[in-house]
Amino acid sequence: MKRILAVDDDPTFLSHITSLLHLQNYQVDTVTDPRKVMPMLTETTYQCILLDVKMPSLDGMTLLEKIKQQYPHIPVVMISGQSTLTIAVDSIKIGAFDFIEKGGDTDRLLITIKNAVDRFNWQQERSRLLQELMEQYQMIGQSPAIQKIFHQIETVAPTDAKVLITGESGTGKELVARAIHLRSNRASQPYIKVNCAAIPETLIESTFFGHRKGSFTGAYRDQTGKFEEANGGTLFLDEIGELPLTAQAKLLNVLQEGEIEKIGFQRPQKVDVRVIAATNKDLQQMIREGKFREDLFHRLNIIHIHLPPLRERKEDIPLLTDYFLKQLSETYNKAIQGIAPAALQLMMQHDWPGNIRMLRHVLEKAVIFSNSPTISAEEIALALEISSDAEKPTPLNTNLATYLENMERQFIYYTMIITGGNKARAAKLLGIDRATLWRKLMRFGLAE
């Protein structure tokens, strides 16, 4: 039900407006004393307020200011029997949705109220969707390193500054890009992602800028480019270090001029796009090697956000683990309630070469194979072995003796974690006596 609040010191007008709006399926609350309005707004949600300009106990313009200060999302339509251009302009400046003259066109009044209600509902839906997206793309962590990232995001998001995000694979570079977009003034506009490494070199220009049908062999229809799709919003250029030099020059031109040249079109087209780029490569080293343009680097690197690897922020692993387990338990319909201390210790001692992406992958494996409410150290050890990003041994990079020794060390290491350091239990699981285990612990540098 659409709910309206009408504020006027004239009971006859309030009776008339109530009858009129009831016919349009609006629920109308009325008040003759404007001093009661603010308390009413704390108790009831209104999708539109009709507010008289001139009232003896409290001036409508003053009340409008108070409403917009505390409830800026509620549209207020000012109504007055003394219509002047000055009053209308002043009310709009303060934040009124519209200004209507009493006794004027009823159809215009109804259209204005409908538009105001639609605006309120759209803003509410937008806020709900943005909140869902924020939760979906939230970043987790309490370490000083990640808190610094949070601060950078909050600082740079409201601006239109270009951002370069660097960090190893799996550290969450796209999460940062999404977070910046969702906290920006462009949040309701498109967010377009382009993986620069996935585009064939011959199609980069067409992909970025679009083309007209028949402009080259294979152009069977008009195509909108990614810059045009992102117009008004954000364009995320992932793996920017993979972009060929020829494409870098064209990208630089767009960033400098703010316009694109679609293939087959004679005139350039203005675009309003915020560019966020990301890479796991050392662009400055690429500049020295002649593989990346220095002028493009400086254009992209207005704000630099570097994501630390997970091994440098291990204090975030418990929070990340808790978050992912809740998420994955819901995905796989498992009643997972937590993780065993030995399992968490095993995760804390791992180097995580695949970073957060690998962490989630390991937990996903563990959740899939788990048959109990608590993820065990055995399940984490199995998942870590399955998910290892390490180079697979071959006769070219190791020999049999070295490989077997490394496997033995790893197996003993996992067993000690699983048993919580209990050597008697570990020796029993390994099928050796305690003296033999002790010698091996000393040999592999695992003795405490």
Secondary structure, 3 states (H helix, E strand, C coil): CEEEEEECCCHHHHHHHHHHHHCCCEEEEEECCHHHHHHHHHHCCCCEEEEECCCCCCCHHHHHHHHHHHCCCCCEEEEECCCCHHHHHHHHHHCCCEEEECCCCHHHHHHHHHHHHHHHHHHHHHHHHHHHHHHHCCCCCCCHHHHHHHHHHHHHCCCCCCEEEECCCCCCHHHHHHHHHHCCCCCCCCEEEEEHHHCCHHHHHHHHHEECCCCCCCCCCCEECHHHHCCCCEEEEECHHHCCHHHHHHHHHHHHHCEECCECCCCCEECCCEEEEEECCCHHHHHHCCCCCHHHHHHHCCEEEECCCHHHCHHHHHHHHHHHHHHHHHHCCCCCCEECHHHHHHHHCCCCCCHHHHHHHHHHHHHHHCCCCEECHHHHHHHHHHCCCCCCCCCCCCCHHHHHHHHHHHHHHHHHHHCCCCHHHHHHHHCCCHHHHHHHHHHCCCCC
